[in-house]
C-alpha cells in the first residue's frame, strides 16, 4: 500500500475539516484510506458536494455539512458489487451490498471519467486486490477557465494569449536573425522615405506656385522628388527580396515542424481526429500563416512607422490642425474594440463550418460506392446543402460584420479631412497658414488614415492567421510519442521475450477492453490469438507495438518495461501485417523496401518470393517498377496484402504480428502464403490473429480471449481436450466448413 | 473499341510518315519521345503499325524500321531520370529508344502493344494517359489532367459565372446602382477642392469679400461632407448586398458541384485522386468566392472611374492630360511582359502545393504503417523535399512580383513628377490655376491606383477563372443518367438478371470479364466462386451499374440495365461490401441510411437480423452511439454487421453480398448466415465468398476463372464434375482441417 500513498494526487483529494473529522471518527487507527474523492451532485437535480472515502475495510459517503441525504457507511465485506449508471447529463455510482438497499453517488458528466476509475478500483478492492488506480487522468476541461477542451489533454483555445502566439511565430524567424534585422532596418528606411514627398510638394506650392517664383526652383524640387523615387524603387526591391527570403524560410520550418509533430503523435491522437481536419491544418492554416509572414507582418511594421512619423510631423507643422486630425481617432478605437470580438467570433464560426463542410465532402467522396449502392445521392445532397447553407450564413455574417467595422471607422476618418479643410481654410484666410501646408496636411492625413483603415482590414487576416497558427501549434504542442526520450533503454537486439503483467487497457477510461492480461511468451514462440470479434485481440497487439500504453500493469520485452525501451528500437524490430493493408503511392519495389530503403534488389526479390508475390508482380507490365497508385488502388486486395507481407518479411523483425493477414486472399493463394509464413515465423516471436483457425496451425500455443480476459491457453490438443471455449469455436467452424449440399 | 494511340505530330513528320508507309499499313501508335538517338534532348517519332515499328528522327537522319516478325522481345529499362525501350531484333543489334521520366508511362503502354503484336494477341493498349502538358500550348499543367490556365476561354467562363447571378437579378441591379453611385461620388470631390483652392484659399481674382469667402468655404466643405455621406451609403448598400450575393452564389456553385460529383460515374472516381476532388470543392470554390467578392467589384468600379477621370482631366487641360498619360503605355507594356511570365510560376507553385498535400494526405492516412515500421524520420525527410521546393518556387514568384510592383510604383511616381513639372510650369505661365493643378494631382492618384492594381486583379482573375473551369469541368462531365426522361421505370422489380455476352475492363485495354452469359431467375441465390482477381466483384459492379459493359448487355426483368431508371435500379439492389464504409453519425442513422423514414422498431429488427443488436446495446449510447469517419470506434466485424443491417433495412429485391462476412469471427458468421438464410428467401441473391461454406445456401454456384465462367451448377453437380470447383473445395477442406500445433 505504501507505494500507492506516494501517488495520491488524483484519487486522494484534499478533505475539508468537517469531513476529516467524520472520517477520523469512522475509521480504525490502522485503516488506510485508498480513495477519497468528491462528487458535484447531491442527487439527480441538486448540485452540492459529497465525499466518498474508501479504506480497505469500509466505504463512507459523507456530506461536508448536515444536509440530506445522511452519511452512509458500508463495510467492504458486505459489498457485493459496484457499477456505474449513465444518466442524462451525468450518472451515478451504485454501491450494491449483499442485502439492503444500494447506495448511490451522483455526479455530473465532467466527473464521469473519475468515477469510472473509482468504480474499477473498488471492484478490485472487493476482490481483495490493490485498487491499482491510474497515475494520470486525461484532462477534459481547461483547468484555468473550465471550458471543455477540444480534445482530451489538449490546449484550451480561449486561454492562449495572442502575444504568445506572436512570439512563437517570431521564434521561427530567429534562425535568420541577421536578415530579419536588415529587413526591419530597410522597412523603417523606406517608410521614412515615403514621408518626404508631401513635404517637398508643400515647398513647390508655397515657394514656387503661389509666389510665382522662377521655374528653376521648381526644377530643383521636382529633381529632388525624382531622386527620392529612384531610391525608394531600389530599396523597395531589396526589401521585398529580403522579406520573401526570411518569410518563406520561416514558413518552411513551420511546416516541417508541423509535419514532424504529426508523424510523432501517438495513434490515440488520430483516433479522435478526422484526417480531413488535420490535412486542413497543413494546407489552409499554414497558408494563412504564410500570408501573414509575407504580407501582413511587414506591412504592419512599415505602417506603424508611417503613422508615428506622420503624427510627429503634423504636430510640428501646426499643432492646432493636428489636434483636429486626431479628433476621429478615439471613436475609431472605441468602435474597433467593440466590433473586434464579434469579428473574431465570426471568423471562428466560419472556420468551424468550413471544416465541417470539407469533412462531409471528403467522407462522401471516400464513400461514393456506398452512396451509389444505396441510391442516396439526393440525401447526401440535402445533407451537404445544410452544411453549405450554414457556411454561407457564417460567411455572410462575418463578411457583414467586417463591413460594419470597415465603414464605421472609415466614416470617422473622413471627418478628419473635413475638419482640416474647414479649419485649415479659415486659418489660410486669416493668413496663419499657407496653402502648401494645408495640402501637405491633407496628403499626410490620407497617409495616416489609409494604414489605420488597412489595419482593420488586415486585422481580420491576422485573426485568421493567428487562429491558424494556434491550430498548428496545438498539433506541435500535443504530447508526442516519447521518440527521443534520452533515458530510454536502447535495445538494438531484441530476443523476443514478451511478458504481460496484469496489463489492462481501455480506449476510454472505465471501459476496459483488456483486463488483467498475464501472458509470458518465450522467444521464437508462435502465439495464436483466438476469440470472437471485439474481445480485444487487435488491442492486445496494439499494446505490443506500443501504439497505445497499457492503462494499468505493464508489458515487458526481454525483461525491460516496454515504456522504457527506445521506441525506434522497439518498432524497428516488430513487423506488422494488418488486416487492411495500406500501400504508399510509389513503385512496388519501393513499397516492399519501405522499412529498409537501402535494400538491394535481390533482397526485395527474396522477400516477394517468400510472400508469393513475385509471380503476379512480374506479370505487370512494369514489373517491380509498377506504380501502385494512391493507397495502392491499382492493385487487387490480395495483391496488396501480399506486398504488405513481403514488406514485413524484408523488415526482418524479431517480433512478428499477423493481424488477419490472409483474410482477403482466396484459398489457393492463402495456402501458399501460409507456407511462406511458416518459413517466416521460424526464429521470431510471432503473434497471429485469425478468424479462420486453420491459419493458426503452426502456432505453439493458442491464447483464447474472452471479454478482455485470457480464458484459455494451451496447445491445440490441450484446448480441444478441455472442451471449453476453443472447442466450441472449432466445432462451429468445422460445421460451417463442411459445405452442405445446396438447397435446390 | 478504338485503342490507337495517336499523338499529334507536326506536318513535316506526318508527311515523312506517310511517305514511308505502305498503303495498307494501319497506324496503331504514333508517339514522340523527348530524347534523340544520341540520348540528348530532342525528338524522335515512334510509329507502330500492324506490320512494322518505325523510328523517325525529327530532322533528316536515319529512319529505322523493324518488321514485327523480326522482333524477339520488347521491354522497358528504367535508367536514371528516364529509361529506354529495348527492342531485341533477330539477327541485328538491339534497338534502343530513349525517353525521360515524363514519358515513362507512355512507353510502358507502347511496349505492351508491341509485345501483343509480336505474340499475335489482340492489340489492346490504353491510349488515355495522364495529361501533363496542355495540348494547346504545350505548357506544364498545374495538376495532371487539369486545365491549362493560359488557354482558358475567359469570356465563356465569365458568362457561365454570370449565369449563377441570374436568379438574383434584383440584388445584382442594386449592386450595380451602388457601383455607379460610388464611382460618381468618388469623382466629384477633387472638383470641389479645386473650387476651394481657386475661389476661397488663393482667389484668382481678389474681388470676393472675406465674409463671402468664409461662407463659401463652409458651403464647399459641406458639399464634401455630403458627397462623402453619399459615397458612404452607397458603399454600405453595396457591401451589405455583395456579402450576401457573393456567399449565395458561391454556395450555389458549391452545391451544384457537389450534386454533380455525387452523380458522376464510378469511372470518374477511379481516375481521380481524392485530394484533387477535395481541393476543387474547397480551394477552387474559395478562389472563386474571393474573386466574386473582391476582384469583380474592383474591376467594375475602377473601370468606371478610369473613364470618368479621363473625361475630367481632358476637360480641365488637354495638353497636361496628354503629358501625364505618357507613362501609361509603359505601365501597360510592363504588365504585358510580366504577367504571362508570372503565370508559369503560379502554376508551378500550385503544382508543388499539390504534391505536398498528396504527401501529407498519404502519410496521415497510412500513419499506422508509418509507425509500425518506425519510418517517421524517413517520412519527415521525404516531406522536406517538396517543402523546400515549395519554398523555392514561392520565393521566386514573390520576388518577381515584388520587382514588378516596385517598378510599377516607380513608373507611376514618374507620372506625378510630370504633373508637378509641366503643370507647375503652366501655373507659373498663368495657363491653369493652382486649383486645377491640385485637382489634376488628386485625379492622378485615383487613376494610377487602379492601373497598378489591375495587373494584380488580372492575375487573381486568371486564377479564379482557372478554378471556375476546373469546377465546370466536373459539372460538365457526363453524369450517370439519373433522371433520363426516356428511362424505363421499374418500381417493382422481379429480380430476373441476365448477362448477354458481357465483356468489360476498367481499363478498356485489359478486359476483366470476357463474354459472360448468365441467367439468374428471380429469387435464385447464386454463389460466385473463384480466385481473387478473376472478376467476381466486377460482375457485381456491372449489375449495380457502377460501370457499363464494353460489349454485350445486362438485363434485369428483360430490360437493358442501361435503359433502366437508375434510382429504381439501385434502390432495389442491396449491397454489402467487402470493406464496410460507415458515415459519421449515429449507428441508427447508419442502419437507416437507405431508408430515412424507417421507424426505430424497424432499425432494431434489422440490427437483430444482422446480429448487431447485442453489441450495439453494449455501446455507451446504444443506437445513438456516434460513429466517426469510416466507422472509427467500431471493430471491422461490428462495422460489417452494421452494414449488413443497413442492407437488410433497405429491403432490396436483389441482394449482393461481396465477402460480407469475411471479417466476422466464426460464431458471429454462423449467426449472420442464419439471418441471411431467412433474408435471401424470395430475393435474387448474388454472393461472393472465399470461404465456400458461406455459399451453402446457394441454388447454383458459378465458377469464374480469368474472367470467364468455367463451371456452373449445384454443389453436387460441380463436385461430381471434379473440375475447378472440386479442386478449390479440396484445397479449402485441407486447410480447414486444423492440424495439431507443431509441438
Interface residues (C-beta under 8 A of the other chain):
Chain A: X86 X201 X204 X205 X208 X209 X210 X212 X213 X215 X218 X219 X221 X222 X225 X226 X229 X230 X232 X233 X236 X237 X240 X241 X243 X244 X245 X248 X249 X251 X252 X255 X256 X259 X260 X262 X263 X264 X267 X270 X271 X274 X275 X276 X278 X279 X282 X283 X290 X294 X354 X357 X358 X359 X361 X362 X363 X364 X365 X366 X367 X368 X369 X370 X371 X372 X373 X374 X375 X376 X377 X379 X380 X381 X384 X385 X388 X389 X391 X392 X393 X395 X396 X399 X400 X403 X406 X407 X410 X411 X414 X417 X418 X421 X422 X425 X426 X428 X429 X435 X438 X439 X483 X511 X531 X532 X533 X534 X538 X545 X547 X567 X568 X570 X571 X572 X574 X575 X576 X578 X579 X580 X582 X583 X584 X585 X594 X595 X597 X621 X622 X625 X630 X631 X633 X636 X637 X638 X639 X647 X651 X660 X663 X664 X665 X666 X667 X668 X669 X670 X671 X674 X691 X692 X693 X694 X696 X697 X698 X699 X700 X701 X702 X715 X716 X717 X728 X729 X730 X732 X733 X734 X735 X736 X737 X738 X739 X740 X741 X742 X743 X744
Chain B: X76 X78 X108 X109 X111 X112 X193 X196 X197 X200 X201 X202 X210 X213 X214 X217 X218 X220 X221 X224 X225 X228 X232 X235 X236 X239 X240 X243 X244 X246 X247 X248 X250 X251 X254 X255 X258 X259 X261 X262 X263 X266 X269 X270 X273 X274 X277 X278 X281 X282 X283 X289 X293 X353 X356 X357 X358 X360 X361 X362 X363 X364 X365 X366 X367 X368 X369 X370 X371 X372 X373 X374 X375 X376 X378 X379 X380 X383 X384 X387 X388 X390 X391 X394 X395 X398 X399 X402 X403 X405 X406 X407 X409 X410 X413 X414 X416 X417 X420 X421 X424 X425 X427 X428 X434 X437 X438 X482 X525 X530 X531 X532 X533 X544 X546 X566 X567 X569 X570 X571 X573 X574 X575 X577 X578 X579 X581 X583 X584 X593 X594 X596 X615 X620 X628 X629 X630 X632 X633 X635 X636 X637 X638 X643 X646 X650 X659 X662 X663 X664 X665 X666 X667 X668 X669 X670 X673 X690 X691 X692 X693 X694 X695 X696 X697 X698 X699 X700 X701 X714 X715 X716 X728 X729 X731 X732 X733 X734 X735 X736 X737 X738 X739 X740 X741 X742 X743
